[in-house]
Amino acid sequence: MNTNILGTGMGAVIFSDVHADSVAIGALARCIGSAQFREIFGPVDVLVNLGDLLHRGDRPQETLEKIHTLSHEYRLMSVLGNHDHAYLHGLLVSGSDAASTYRHEQLRDSPLLSIFNNMPMEWVDRGILFVHGGPLELGTQTLRLKCWQRLSHESGDFFTGYHYTAAMAFEALEHRGLSHMCCGHQHENVCCRKTPEGIVQVPLEFRPVTGWGSPDGMMLDAAVVPLDAPTLLRLGGCHGSVPEFGYTDYSSFSFIRMTCRT
């Protein structure tokens, strides 16, 4: 598979839901820092963090240190995730064990938390809305904030956050003159496209990346989607044993999966 599709000459790496997994973000840094990555995919002009750097994992300080380092190596744009929001406001959210909770509490006075100062809920670039959860303007109630919204087959208020449908997302994007949205939050990759026949969910076919070879045994699989129609792109999480992230040259979008880590 050759993922190198001619685009704009610009490129963005997008990741979401690191959840205090410093090993995963370290693997991402090694991957995108290689000459191979740039030769196959294209230039890396900006890193986009879609939120949830914190909670669940037990290495929050190491994770923020790596993000701090990346911010000096690349232009870094970040949006707030629901777990980041919960941590900063002292809200209880499920999924963190005792070790994770303890290490996060030890971080409370760290200058590393300055990354969250004035962090926005969204960022827009070249017709793409980057957001953790969803695109809807629903007021200031916590579970209706953009970082808590969730893409679903039904809409309405739920205890996990406000659920919205693909049709609602496309309507919100069109109202703003935008074509595409890239989000995270739910740890499962999804691609929906708006076609003349209606909204369709596109099956993602991950295949080994042609030309990729890594001395540490890391393998890359990718699924490429052309951005020639309005598209919703939801990334899997950059954590755990198979971290995922994305790359776009603004004419196509690659869902990328790292299939092993050191």
C-alpha positions as CSV (number, residue, x, y, z in Angstrom):
1,M,0.0,0.0,0.0
2,N,1.3,3.4,-0.9
3,T,-0.2,6.2,1.2
4,N,1.7,9.0,-0.4
5,I,-1.0,10.9,-2.2
6,L,-0.3,14.3,-3.7
7,G,-1.9,17.0,-1.6
8,T,-1.3,20.5,-0.5
9,G,2.4,20.3,0.5
10,M,1.3,20.7,4.1
11,G,0.7,17.9,6.6
12,A,-0.7,17.4,10.1
13,V,-0.3,14.5,12.5
14,I,-3.4,14.1,14.7
15,F,-3.6,12.0,17.9
16,S,-6.2,11.7,20.7
17,D,-6.8,10.0,24.0
18,V,-3.3,9.3,25.2
19,H,-4.6,8.9,28.7
20,A,-1.3,9.2,30.6
21,D,0.4,6.5,28.4
22,S,3.9,8.0,28.0
23,V,5.1,4.8,26.2
24,A,2.5,5.3,23.4
25,I,3.2,9.0,22.9
26,G,6.9,8.1,22.9
27,A,6.3,5.6,20.1
28,L,4.4,8.2,18.2
29,A,7.2,10.7,18.5
30,R,9.8,8.1,17.2
31,C,7.5,7.2,14.3
32,I,6.7,10.7,13.0
33,G,10.3,11.9,13.6
34,S,11.7,9.4,11.1
35,A,12.7,10.3,7.6
36,Q,10.7,7.3,6.4
37,F,7.5,8.7,7.8
38,R,7.9,11.9,5.9
39,E,8.9,10.1,2.7
40,I,5.9,7.9,2.8
41,F,3.2,10.2,4.2
42,G,4.5,13.7,3.7
43,P,5.7,16.7,5.8
44,V,4.7,17.2,9.4
45,D,3.9,20.9,9.8
46,V,1.7,20.6,12.8
47,L,0.7,18.2,15.6
48,V,-2.9,18.2,16.6
49,N,-3.7,16.9,20.1
50,L,-7.5,16.1,20.3
51,G,-7.5,15.9,24.0
52,D,-7.5,13.5,27.0
53,L,-3.9,13.5,27.8
54,L,-4.8,12.7,31.4
55,H,-6.6,10.0,33.5
56,R,-6.7,6.2,33.3
57,G,-3.0,5.7,32.7
58,D,-0.4,6.0,35.5
59,R,2.3,8.1,33.9
60,P,0.7,11.6,33.7
61,Q,4.0,13.5,34.5
62,E,6.0,11.6,31.9
63,T,3.3,12.0,29.3
64,L,3.1,15.8,29.8
65,E,6.9,15.9,29.7
66,K,6.9,14.2,26.3
67,I,4.2,16.6,25.1
68,H,6.3,19.5,26.3
69,T,9.2,18.2,24.3
70,L,7.1,17.7,21.2
71,S,5.9,21.3,21.5
72,H,9.5,22.5,21.0
73,E,10.1,20.2,18.0
74,Y,6.8,20.8,16.2
75,R,4.0,23.4,16.1
76,L,1.5,21.9,18.5
77,M,-2.2,22.7,18.6
78,S,-4.3,21.2,21.4
79,V,-8.0,21.1,22.2
80,L,-9.5,20.1,25.6
81,G,-10.7,16.6,26.2
82,N,-13.4,15.6,28.7
83,H,-11.0,13.8,31.0
84,D,-8.7,16.9,30.9
85,H,-11.7,19.0,31.7
86,A,-12.8,16.7,34.5
87,Y,-9.3,16.6,36.0
88,L,-8.9,20.4,36.0
89,H,-12.3,20.9,37.6
90,G,-12.2,18.0,40.1
91,L,-15.0,16.0,38.5
92,L,-15.2,12.2,39.1
93,V,-14.9,10.2,35.9
94,S,-14.7,6.4,35.7
95,G,-11.7,4.4,34.5
96,S,-8.7,5.4,36.7
97,D,-7.4,2.9,39.3
98,A,-5.7,3.8,42.6
99,A,-2.2,4.2,41.1
100,S,-3.5,6.5,38.3
101,T,-5.5,8.6,40.8
102,Y,-2.5,9.0,43.1
103,R,-0.1,10.0,40.4
104,H,-2.5,12.5,39.0
105,E,-3.0,14.1,42.4
106,Q,0.8,14.4,42.8
107,L,0.8,16.5,39.6
108,R,-1.6,19.1,40.9
109,D,1.0,21.8,41.4
110,S,3.2,21.0,38.4
111,P,4.1,23.7,35.9
112,L,3.5,21.1,33.2
113,L,-0.2,21.7,33.7
114,S,0.3,25.1,32.1
115,I,-0.4,23.4,28.7
116,F,-4.1,23.5,29.7
117,N,-4.1,27.3,30.3
118,N,-6.7,28.8,27.9
119,M,-6.8,25.5,25.9
120,P,-9.7,25.8,23.4
121,M,-12.5,23.3,22.8
122,E,-11.8,23.3,19.1
123,W,-9.5,24.3,16.4
124,V,-10.2,24.9,12.7
125,D,-7.7,24.6,9.8
126,R,-8.2,24.4,6.1
127,G,-11.9,23.4,6.3
128,I,-11.4,20.8,9.0
129,L,-12.8,21.1,12.5
130,F,-10.6,19.5,15.1
131,V,-12.5,18.7,18.4
132,H,-12.4,16.1,21.1
133,G,-16.1,15.2,21.1
134,G,-18.5,17.0,18.8
135,P,-19.4,20.2,16.9
136,L,-22.6,21.4,18.5
137,E,-23.1,24.7,20.3
138,L,-25.3,23.6,23.3
139,G,-24.4,26.0,26.1
140,T,-22.2,25.7,29.1
141,Q,-23.7,22.7,30.9
142,T,-20.8,20.2,31.5
143,L,-22.1,17.2,29.6
144,R,-23.2,19.4,26.7
145,L,-19.8,20.9,26.1
146,K,-18.0,20.0,22.9
147,C,-15.4,17.9,24.8
148,W,-18.2,15.7,26.2
149,Q,-20.3,15.2,23.1
150,R,-20.4,11.8,21.5
151,L,-21.1,10.6,17.9
152,S,-23.9,8.1,18.0
153,H,-26.9,6.6,16.1
154,E,-29.3,8.5,18.3
155,S,-29.3,12.0,19.9
156,G,-30.1,13.3,23.3
157,D,-28.7,13.8,26.8
158,F,-27.0,10.8,28.4
159,F,-25.0,10.4,31.6
160,T,-21.8,10.1,29.4
161,G,-22.5,13.4,27.6
162,Y,-24.7,14.7,24.8
163,H,-25.1,12.2,21.9
164,Y,-25.4,13.6,18.4
165,T,-25.9,11.9,15.0
166,A,-23.7,12.2,11.9
167,A,-26.5,14.1,10.2
168,M,-26.5,16.7,13.0
169,A,-22.7,17.0,12.7
170,F,-22.8,17.6,9.0
171,E,-25.5,20.2,9.4
172,A,-23.4,22.0,12.0
173,L,-20.3,21.9,9.8
174,E,-22.2,23.2,6.7
175,H,-23.7,26.0,8.8
176,R,-20.1,27.1,9.5
177,G,-18.8,26.6,6.0
178,L,-16.7,23.6,6.9
179,S,-16.3,20.3,5.1
180,H,-14.8,17.9,7.5
181,M,-14.5,17.1,11.2
182,C,-11.8,15.1,13.1
183,C,-12.6,14.0,16.6
184,G,-11.6,11.4,19.2
185,H,-13.1,10.6,22.6
186,Q,-14.7,7.2,22.0
187,H,-11.5,5.2,21.3
188,E,-12.8,3.6,18.1
189,N,-12.1,4.8,14.6
190,V,-15.1,5.7,12.4
191,C,-15.4,7.3,9.0
192,C,-18.7,8.8,7.7
193,R,-19.1,10.5,4.4
194,K,-21.9,12.7,3.0
195,T,-22.7,11.6,-0.5
196,P,-25.5,12.6,-3.0
197,E,-27.2,9.3,-2.0
198,G,-27.0,10.1,1.7
199,I,-24.7,9.6,4.7
200,V,-22.7,6.4,4.6
201,Q,-20.3,4.8,7.1
202,V,-17.1,3.8,5.2
203,P,-15.4,0.5,6.2
204,L,-11.8,1.2,7.0
205,E,-9.4,-1.4,5.5
206,F,-6.1,-1.3,7.3
207,R,-3.2,-2.6,5.2
208,P,0.6,-2.7,5.9
209,V,2.3,0.6,4.8
210,T,4.5,-0.1,1.8
211,G,8.1,0.9,2.3
212,W,8.0,1.1,6.1
213,G,10.7,-0.6,8.1
214,S,11.6,0.1,11.7
215,P,14.7,-1.0,13.6
216,D,12.7,-1.4,16.8
217,G,10.2,-3.7,15.2
218,M,7.3,-1.2,15.0
219,M,4.9,-2.0,12.2
220,L,2.4,0.5,10.6
221,D,-0.9,-0.3,9.1
222,A,-3.0,2.4,7.5
223,A,-6.4,3.1,6.0
224,V,-6.7,6.0,3.6
225,V,-9.8,8.1,3.0
226,P,-10.0,10.8,0.2
227,L,-11.3,14.1,1.4
228,D,-13.3,14.8,-1.7
229,A,-16.7,14.8,0.1
230,P,-17.8,16.1,3.5
231,T,-16.3,13.6,6.0
232,L,-16.4,12.8,9.7
233,L,-13.2,11.2,10.9
234,R,-13.1,9.7,14.5
235,L,-9.7,8.5,15.6
236,G,-9.0,5.5,17.9
237,G,-6.9,6.2,21.0
238,C,-3.2,6.7,21.1
239,H,-2.7,4.4,24.1
240,G,-2.4,0.8,25.0
241,S,-0.7,-2.0,23.0
242,V,-2.0,-0.8,19.6
243,P,-1.9,3.0,19.6
244,E,-3.5,4.8,16.7
245,F,-3.2,8.3,15.2
246,G,-3.9,10.1,11.9
247,Y,-2.2,12.0,9.2
248,T,-3.7,14.4,6.7
249,D,-2.3,16.3,3.7
250,Y,-5.7,18.0,3.5
251,S,-6.6,16.1,0.3
252,S,-6.7,12.7,2.0
253,F,-6.7,11.3,5.6
254,S,-4.8,8.3,6.8
255,F,-5.9,6.3,9.9
256,I,-2.6,4.8,11.2
257,R,-2.1,2.0,13.6
258,M,1.1,1.0,15.3
259,T,1.0,-2.7,15.7
260,C,3.9,-3.2,18.1
261,R,5.9,-1.2,20.6
262,T,9.1,-1.5,22.5
